[in-house]
Structure formats: structure tokens, C-alpha cells
Amino acid sequence: MNWIKPLTIVEYVFIGIFLLVYIIYFVRTYIIAKRLGTTARSVVIKFFIRTAYLGLFIIGLLGPSFGVSEIEAQASGKDIYFAFDVSRSMDAIDIEPTRLEKVKFEIIKNLNVLKSDRVGIVVFSSNAYVHIPLTYDKDALKLFVQKLSSDLFIESGTDLNSALKLIQTKFNSANVPNRKVKVIIMVSDGEDFGQLEPEVIQDLRINRVNFLALGVGTPTGGKIREGSSFKQDKDGVEIISKLDADYLKQLSKVLNGKYLQLSNQINDVSAMLKEVSQLENNWIDTRKMTVANNKYFYFVFLGFILMIIDVLITIRTIKL
């Protein structure tokens, strides 16, 4: 026989209290019976009955198990990749403290909404690479989101094509044929994207990838923090980076996706992740598991029968 949990201090305390109270009760009954010239031997019957059902209840609490049964466990979920734009324009301060820091904070705060999904991160600027592959570990994801920085790339630029191609490659190599729900959440201000290659668009459409674009920034724009000052152009004029919402909206339309926004006045991050979590999960895998059978109810049932017997039986210690 196996046990789900061992005896703990709680069970030992209850056993100790029972024995202490019953010893006091037994001694008191014995003294009264002796004074009245009767016997207290019959009290012992009650003691054994009560000890028996208390022991049975404790055994049931510990979860005795014997024998095994086979059950089927099904897993379902989605594959989700965040495509983070970490170009220098994401350091603009039109959103406090910066665009990148604000979106990092909001995603970390709401990431647990994606409970049963595998989530990965691809970062892109002049190029793209996998920051963290698909994983169920939300704590690890939060750590990697916190490490996002515009310093991850030396060269400036925004190459969205390389990011989307890389994500599609990772989706195709995930080696899980039944996982059909795939999602890309692109986080960017939309600046300097250039043209999306037709084959990239076609590939995303054929594979039915769900696409969401989160535009980070404001139309009025903001300066780009660079050390203790702000980034300047070759003429020494401070650069103003502006959110290109029109481009992101057009991109979402082309990819049959949806555009959302994050600024000081608008925060669609929570709604976006909830919407992704509500996408229909697909069956991934079914596995057979062998589990021990918990037979606690036999002991609890027998304990209740003894308790009823204890209530119905009356023991006389005084003869009239």
C-alpha cells in the first residue's frame, strides 16, 4: 500500500489530544464507578471503538492507494511568438519612461493570461534572432522580456522580413504536426520597415498564422534617449521618432490580422493577450498515464459506521 501524504504534525497533535482527553475521561469514570461500587470495564469498549474510527479517519486523510489504473491525458494550446522591435526608435520617450520599457512592463504584468500556451520571443532590428525559443515556462519568459534592450544590435535599422521568416522557420521546425494554432504578436513603432516581401505574406497566409500588431508610441512622437542626452541627426538636430500607425494598420490588413496600440492614453496589451488566449486551442497530444488508485473512501466509510455504532451503544456504569 502507498500513501499520498505522510503523517505530519497535524495528525500527531490530533492523536495526542485524543489520547489525553480519553485518559482523563477514563480515570474520571473509573473513580466515579469505584465510589459507587460498580465496574468501569465497559468504558473500554467505547475506547476501542473510538480509537478504531479515529484511526480509520486518519488513514483516509493520508490517502492510501493500492492497485493502478490507466487514464488518458490530453494537452491543447497554441504556439505564440512575440516579435520585438528593439531598434533605437523604441527608446523614444513619448511614452514614459520609454516605449520599450513601458511595453516590457505591461507584457510581464499580463503574461500569465497565456496559461497553456507555448510562447517564444524573436527580437529584430537590422537582423533577427531567437531571444528565447517556445516554452511553457512563464517565469523564464518574464526574465527574458526584462532583458530586452536596444543594445542587443550594434547596427541600426528595422528588418521585419528577417523576423517573420525566422518565426515561420521555427513554427515549421516545432515538430508538432497537430499544433495548428500559431500566433505572431509584433511589437513595434512601425518606423522604417520598408516593404514586406510577397513570399513572406504568402507563407503566413498559407500557414494560417494569426497576426497581431501592437503599435507602441504616439503620432506626435518623442526624442530618442541616448545616454544622458538625445539622439541627433548628422546636422546636430534632435531626432523625433513618431508612431507609424498607418503602416502597422495596413500591414495587419494585408496579413488578415489586427492592430492594437500602447501609449500613455491607450493600453491594449491586456485586451490583446486575452484575445489571443481565447483563440480556439488545438489538440496537441494524448498520452496514457498510469496512476495509483486512492482508496480513502473505504476507510472513511468504515469509520462512519463505527461512529454510528458508538452513538447508538450506551454503556451503563451505574446499576439501579
C-alpha positions in Angstrom: 0.0 0.0 0.0 1.2 3.5 -0.9 0.4 6.8 0.8 -0.3 10.1 -0.9 1.0 12.1 2.1 2.9 11.1 5.2 1.9 11.7 8.8 2.5 15.3 9.7 2.5 17.3 13.0 -1.3 17.9 12.5 -2.1 14.2 12.7 0.3 13.7 15.7 -1.4 16.6 17.5 -4.9 15.1 17.0 -3.8 11.7 18.1 -2.1 13.2 21.2 -5.2 15.3 22.1 -7.5 12.2 21.7 -5.3 10.0 24.0 -5.0 12.8 26.6 -8.8 13.5 26.7 -9.7 9.9 26.8 -7.3 9.1 29.6 -8.8 11.9 31.6 -12.3 10.6 30.8 -11.3 7.0 31.7 -9.7 8.0 35.0 -12.7 10.1 36.0 -15.2 7.4 35.1 -13.1 4.8 36.9 -13.1 6.9 40.1 -16.9 7.5 39.9 -17.5 3.8 39.4 -15.3 2.8 42.3 -17.1 5.2 44.6 -20.5 3.7 43.6 -19.3 0.2 43.8 -19.6 -0.6 40.1 -17.2 -1.5 37.3 -15.8 0.7 34.6 -14.6 -2.1 32.3 -17.4 -1.4 29.9 -15.9 2.0 29.1 -13.0 0.2 27.5 -15.4 -1.0 24.7 -16.1 2.7 23.8 -12.4 3.4 23.9 -11.6 0.7 21.3 -14.5 1.8 19.1 -13.5 5.5 19.1 -9.8 4.6 18.7 -10.7 2.5 15.7 -12.7 5.1 13.8 -10.3 7.9 14.6 -7.5 5.7 13.2 -9.6 5.0 10.1 -10.3 8.7 9.5 -6.5 9.5 9.8 -5.7 6.7 7.3 -8.3 8.1 4.9 -6.7 11.6 5.3 -3.3 10.2 4.4 -4.7 8.9 1.1 -4.0 5.1 1.0 -3.6 3.8 -2.5 -3.3 0.3 -3.9 -3.7 -1.0 -7.4 -3.2 1.1 -10.5 -5.4 2.4 -13.4 -4.7 3.8 -16.8 -6.0 7.2 -17.8 -5.7 9.4 -20.9 -4.4 12.9 -20.6 -4.9 15.4 -23.4 -2.9 18.5 -24.0 -4.0 21.5 -26.0 -2.7 25.0 -26.7 -1.1 27.4 -29.1 2.3 28.4 -30.3 2.9 32.2 -29.9 5.9 34.2 -30.9 6.5 37.8 -29.9 8.4 39.7 -32.5 10.0 42.6 -30.6 11.3 45.6 -32.4 14.4 46.7 -30.5 15.7 49.4 -32.8 16.8 52.7 -31.3 13.5 54.3 -32.0 12.0 52.1 -29.3 14.0 54.3 -26.8 11.8 57.3 -27.6 10.3 59.0 -24.6 6.9 59.9 -25.9 5.7 57.1 -23.6 7.2 57.2 -20.1 9.8 56.0 -19.3 10.5 54.8 -22.9 8.5 52.9 -25.4 10.4 49.7 -24.9 10.4 49.9 -21.0 6.6 50.5 -21.0 5.7 47.6 -23.2 8.0 45.3 -21.3 6.3 46.2 -18.0 2.8 45.7 -19.5 3.6 42.3 -21.1 5.3 41.0 -18.0 2.2 42.0 -15.9 -0.2 40.2 -18.2 1.8 37.3 -19.5 0.2 34.7 -17.2 -3.0 35.0 -19.2 -1.4 32.6 -21.8 -1.6 29.7 -19.4 -1.5 26.6 -21.5 0.4 28.1 -24.5 4.0 27.9 -25.6 5.5 31.3 -26.0 8.8 32.4 -27.6 10.5 35.7 -28.4 12.2 36.9 -31.5 14.0 40.2 -31.5 14.7 42.2 -34.6 16.4 45.4 -35.7 18.9 45.3 -38.6 18.6 41.5 -38.3 16.7 39.0 -36.2 17.4 36.2 -33.8 15.6 34.0 -31.3 15.8 35.6 -27.8 14.0 32.6 -26.2 12.5 29.6 -28.0 9.0 28.3 -27.5 8.4 27.4 -23.8 5.8 26.9 -21.2 7.9 28.5 -18.5 6.4 31.9 -18.0 8.9 32.8 -15.3 11.7 32.3 -17.8 9.8 34.4 -20.4 9.4 37.3 -17.9 13.1 37.2 -17.2 14.0 37.4 -21.0 11.4 40.1 -21.6 13.1 42.1 -18.8 16.4 41.7 -20.6 15.2 43.3 -23.9 17.2 46.3 -24.9 18.1 48.4 -27.9 21.7 47.4 -27.2 21.1 43.9 -28.5 22.0 45.0 -32.0 25.0 47.1 -33.0 23.8 48.2 -36.4 20.6 50.3 -36.7 17.7 49.5 -38.9 14.4 47.6 -38.9 14.2 44.4 -41.0 10.8 42.9 -40.4 11.2 40.3 -43.2 14.0 38.5 -41.4 12.0 38.4 -38.2 8.9 36.9 -39.9 11.0 34.4 -41.9 12.7 33.3 -38.8 9.5 32.8 -36.9 8.0 30.8 -39.7 11.1 28.6 -39.8 10.7 28.0 -36.0 7.0 27.2 -36.4 7.7 24.6 -39.1 10.5 23.0 -37.2 8.5 22.8 -33.9 7.9 19.1 -34.9 4.3 19.1 -33.6 2.1 18.5 -36.6 -1.2 18.7 -34.6 -0.4 22.2 -33.2 -2.2 24.2 -35.9 -2.9 27.5 -34.0 0.1 29.8 -34.5 0.2 33.4 -33.4 2.7 36.2 -34.1 2.4 39.3 -31.9 4.6 42.1 -33.4 5.6 44.9 -31.0 6.9 48.0 -32.8 6.5 51.7 -33.5 6.4 50.9 -37.3 9.3 53.2 -38.3 11.5 52.4 -41.3 10.1 48.9 -42.0 10.3 49.0 -45.8 8.3 46.6 -47.9 7.2 43.2 -46.8 8.3 40.6 -49.3 5.4 38.9 -51.2 6.6 35.4 -50.4 6.6 36.2 -46.6 3.0 37.4 -46.9 2.0 34.3 -48.9 3.8 31.9 -46.4 2.0 33.4 -43.4 -1.4 33.2 -45.2 -0.9 29.6 -46.3 0.0 28.5 -42.8 -2.9 30.5 -41.4 -0.8 32.3 -38.9 -2.7 34.7 -36.6 -1.1 38.1 -36.8 -1.4 41.0 -34.3 0.5 44.3 -34.4 1.0 46.3 -31.2 1.8 49.9 -32.1 3.9 51.5 -29.4 4.2 55.3 -29.4 2.3 58.4 -30.3 1.7 60.2 -33.6 3.3 63.4 -32.2 6.4 61.3 -31.4 9.3 61.9 -29.0 13.0 62.3 -28.7 15.2 59.2 -28.6 17.2 58.8 -25.4 20.9 58.3 -26.0 23.0 58.2 -22.8 22.4 61.5 -20.9 21.2 63.3 -24.0 19.1 62.7 -27.1 19.9 61.2 -30.5 20.8 63.7 -33.2 21.0 63.6 -37.0 24.1 64.4 -39.0 23.2 68.1 -38.8 23.1 68.1 -35.0 19.3 68.3 -34.8 17.5 66.2 -32.3 15.5 63.3 -33.9 11.8 63.0 -33.3 10.5 59.4 -33.7 6.8 59.1 -34.5 4.5 56.1 -34.3 3.6 55.0 -37.9 0.2 53.6 -37.1 -1.0 53.7 -40.7 1.8 51.4 -41.8 1.0 48.9 -39.0 -2.7 49.0 -39.7 -2.0 48.3 -43.4 0.3 45.5 -42.5 -2.3 44.0 -40.2 -4.9 44.2 -43.0 -2.6 42.5 -45.5 -1.9 39.7 -43.1 -5.6 39.4 -42.1 -4.6 40.4 -38.6 -5.5 43.1 -36.1 -3.9 46.3 -35.0 -3.7 47.4 -31.3 -1.9 50.3 -29.6 0.0 51.2 -26.5 0.6 54.8 -25.4 0.1 57.0 -22.3 -3.6 57.2 -23.1 -4.3 53.8 -24.7 -3.3 50.5 -23.3 -4.5 47.5 -25.4 -1.9 45.0 -24.0 -4.2 43.2 -21.6 -7.1 43.0 -24.1 -4.7 41.8 -26.8 -3.3 38.9 -24.7 -6.9 38.0 -23.5 -8.0 37.9 -27.1 -5.0 35.6 -28.0 -5.8 33.3 -25.0 -9.4 33.0 -26.2 -8.4 31.7 -29.7 -9.5 28.1 -30.0 -6.9 25.7 -28.7 -6.0 22.7 -30.9 -5.4 19.2 -29.7 -1.7 18.6 -29.4 -1.1 15.2 -27.9 -2.8 12.4 -26.0 -0.8 10.3 -23.6 -1.7 7.3 -21.4 -0.7 7.6 -17.7 -0.7 5.0 -15.0 -1.9 6.3 -11.7 -2.4 4.7 -8.3 -5.9 4.3 -7.1 -6.7 6.3 -4.0 -8.9 4.1 -1.7 -9.5 6.6 1.1 -13.3 6.3 0.9 -13.3 2.6 2.2 -11.6 3.7 5.4 -13.8 6.8 5.8 -17.0 4.8 5.2 -16.0 2.2 7.8 -15.1 4.9 10.2 -18.5 6.5 9.9 -20.2 3.1 10.6 -18.1 2.7 13.8 -19.1 6.3 14.7 -22.8 5.5 14.3 -22.3 2.3 16.4 -20.6 4.4 19.1 -23.5 6.8 19.2 -26.2 4.1 19.4 -24.5 1.9 22.0 -24.9 3.2 25.6 -22.7 1.9 28.4 -24.0 1.9 31.9 -21.6 2.4 34.7 -24.3 2.6 37.5 -26.7 -0.2 38.4 -30.0 0.9 39.8 
